[in-house]
Amino acid sequence: MINKVEIAGVNTAKLPVLSNEEKKELLIKIKNGDNEAREMFINGNLRLVLSVVQRFNGRGENADDLFQIGCVGLIKAIDNFDVNQEVQFSTYGVPMIIGEIRRYLRDNNSIRVSRSLRDLAYKVLAIKDREMKQHQREISIEEIAKELAVEKEEITLCLDAIQQPISLQEPVYNDGNENLYVLDQVSDKKNTDELWAENITISEAMKKLNDKEKMIIGKRFFEGRTQMEVANEIGISQAQVSRLEKSAINHIKRMYK
């Protein structure tokens, strides 16, 4: 998501960096109503926004949108920061930016997920990211559950909850001849009684196929296997599976013309 240099019209490779002293001076000027200092401070902290946006990498969100929302959080942090407190601006600003982005994700998600569940999911993803960066390994759900002091079922639930919905018409596989869609993998247990006549017809047709054709039709259309999976299971080539499948289908068609 953050692999491009330009985000929301900003060249991130050329973002300025302010020293702590420069930040303090600009913040004082901002509190005195200096708009030029405010502009300089915002530009000097866009790297802070970028670092926060990178935490949300891999969630399928548009980087430009998240960067702009993060900038809103940055501006809110500037407006509310107390220069008299002995704390660095980034310590105050980062949670403000994160909060703004999380509110945006929560309010704009097509599926409503509770705030507590979403917050838990973000904690889990942060831990997974930390382990990968520090130890180059995938941390187990059991380890995460222990660290966060929650049940492992909650970890699984919160991760499932933030997954983006996909269309039933989304192609998931192509065997070279046709696409296999998500819809093809969804079983329907409610309408089996209504289709009894069709099932009987198919059952009668299957009886007239030879053993190899029965096996291939069964695996392909009743078990949802791909031609390559069937080929590997029965020890023939994918091309042979394709030919046998077409032959069986044509045989069934001839019987019921």
Secondary structure by P-SEA (a helix, b strand, c coil): cccccccccccccbbbbbcaaaaaaaaaaaaaccaaaaaaaaaaaaaaaaaaaaaaccccccaaaaaaaaaaaaaaaaaccccccccccccccaaaaaaaaaaaaaaaccccccaaaaaaaaaaaaaaaaaaaaccccccaaaaaaaacccaaaaaaaaaaacbbbbcccccccccccccccccccccccccccaaaaaaaaaaaaaaccaaaaaaaaaaccccccaaaaaaaacccaaaaaaaaaaaaaaaaaacc
